[in-house]
Amino acid sequence: MQRIELVVQQLWPRLRNGEKIDVPTWAVEHPSTRPDLFGVPPAAWDMGQRCDFVWRLGERRGRVHVQCFNQNGVPTLRFHVDRWDPDNGLGDAIMHLLFETPAGPLVGLVALAFVAVRAR
């Protein structure tokens, strides 16, 4: 079993390119055992995951997001990078909502409709 920060380091080029990478739980320590790195986000979009953890990378650097899934009977940790960390302020929270959640396209469409109606 590898330390989670080493797994993130190994996966980093792929994560920064936007990939979501599943790793079997037997291969990496669980983020819940590393409160020095990972915390539970205040809110998370339900995508069928059983848990969520985030490793904040500092202002304007995003965060590593780890979700727990069961893929075909195999417990896995899904790693990806959120470019915008909602905990960095309102601007990042809006960008995260628009571009990194399933609600983004709907929110964008509603905003566009609002602007169009107001322009009349």
C-alpha positions as CSV (number, residue, x, y, z in Angstrom):
1,M,0.0,0.0,0.0
2,Q,1.4,3.4,-1.0
3,R,1.2,6.7,0.8
4,I,-1.5,8.8,-0.7
5,E,0.8,11.8,-1.4
6,L,3.1,9.6,-3.4
7,V,0.2,8.3,-5.5
8,V,-0.9,11.9,-6.1
9,Q,2.6,12.8,-7.2
10,Q,2.8,9.8,-9.6
11,L,-0.6,10.7,-11.1
12,W,-0.1,14.4,-11.1
13,P,0.6,15.0,-14.9
14,R,-2.6,13.1,-15.7
15,L,-4.6,14.8,-13.0
16,R,-3.5,18.2,-14.2
17,N,-4.7,17.3,-17.6
18,G,-8.2,16.7,-16.3
19,E,-8.3,12.9,-16.0
20,K,-10.3,11.2,-13.3
21,I,-8.3,8.2,-12.2
22,D,-9.6,5.2,-10.2
23,V,-7.2,3.4,-7.8
24,P,-8.2,0.3,-5.9
25,T,-8.4,1.0,-2.2
26,W,-5.9,-1.8,-1.4
27,A,-3.2,0.1,-3.4
28,V,-3.3,3.4,-1.5
29,E,-3.9,4.7,2.0
30,H,-7.4,6.1,2.6
31,P,-7.6,9.9,2.8
32,S,-9.6,9.6,6.0
33,T,-6.4,8.4,7.7
34,R,-4.5,11.5,6.6
35,P,-6.2,14.5,8.3
36,D,-2.9,16.4,7.9
37,L,-3.6,16.5,4.1
38,F,-7.3,15.8,3.5
39,G,-10.5,17.2,4.9
40,V,-14.2,16.6,4.2
41,P,-15.6,19.3,1.8
42,P,-18.5,21.3,3.3
43,A,-20.7,20.2,0.4
44,A,-20.4,17.7,-2.4
45,W,-22.5,16.9,-5.5
46,D,-23.9,13.4,-5.2
47,M,-22.4,11.3,-8.0
48,G,-23.0,8.0,-6.3
49,Q,-19.8,8.2,-4.2
50,R,-19.7,6.9,-0.6
51,C,-17.3,9.6,0.6
52,D,-15.5,12.8,-0.4
53,F,-12.2,14.2,0.7
54,V,-10.2,17.2,-0.6
55,W,-6.6,18.3,-0.3
56,R,-6.4,22.0,-0.7
57,L,-3.4,23.1,-2.7
58,G,-3.4,26.8,-1.7
59,E,-4.9,29.9,-3.2
60,R,-5.3,29.8,-7.0
61,R,-4.0,26.2,-7.2
62,G,-7.2,24.2,-6.8
63,R,-7.5,21.0,-4.8
64,V,-7.2,17.3,-5.2
65,H,-10.6,15.7,-4.8
66,V,-10.9,12.0,-3.8
67,Q,-14.2,10.2,-4.0
68,C,-14.9,6.7,-2.8
69,F,-16.7,4.4,-5.2
70,N,-17.5,0.7,-5.6
71,Q,-16.6,-0.1,-9.3
72,N,-18.0,-3.6,-10.2
73,G,-17.6,-4.8,-6.7
74,V,-14.1,-3.3,-6.3
75,P,-13.7,-0.5,-3.7
76,T,-11.9,2.4,-5.4
77,L,-10.7,5.9,-4.8
78,R,-11.3,8.2,-7.7
79,F,-8.8,11.1,-7.9
80,H,-9.2,14.3,-9.9
81,V,-8.2,17.9,-9.6
82,D,-10.7,20.7,-9.1
83,R,-9.1,23.8,-10.8
84,W,-11.2,26.0,-8.6
85,D,-11.4,25.5,-4.8
86,P,-14.7,26.9,-3.5
87,D,-13.1,27.6,-0.1
88,N,-10.9,30.2,-1.8
89,G,-13.8,32.7,-2.1
90,L,-16.9,33.6,-4.0
91,G,-15.1,33.8,-7.4
92,D,-13.7,30.3,-7.1
93,A,-17.0,29.0,-5.8
94,I,-18.8,30.3,-8.8
95,M,-16.2,29.0,-11.2
96,H,-16.3,25.6,-9.5
97,L,-20.1,25.5,-9.7
98,L,-20.2,26.5,-13.4
99,F,-17.3,24.4,-14.7
100,E,-16.8,21.5,-12.4
101,T,-20.3,20.3,-11.3
102,P,-23.2,18.9,-13.2
103,A,-25.2,22.0,-12.3
104,G,-22.9,24.2,-14.4
105,P,-24.6,24.0,-17.8
106,L,-28.0,24.6,-16.2
107,V,-26.8,27.6,-14.1
108,G,-25.1,29.0,-17.2
109,L,-28.3,28.6,-19.3
110,V,-30.5,30.3,-16.6
111,A,-28.0,33.2,-16.3
112,L,-28.0,33.6,-20.1
113,A,-31.8,33.6,-20.2
114,F,-31.9,36.1,-17.4
115,V,-29.5,38.4,-19.3
116,A,-31.5,38.0,-22.5
117,V,-34.8,38.9,-20.8
118,R,-33.3,41.9,-19.1
119,A,-31.8,43.2,-22.4
120,R,-35.3,43.5,-23.9
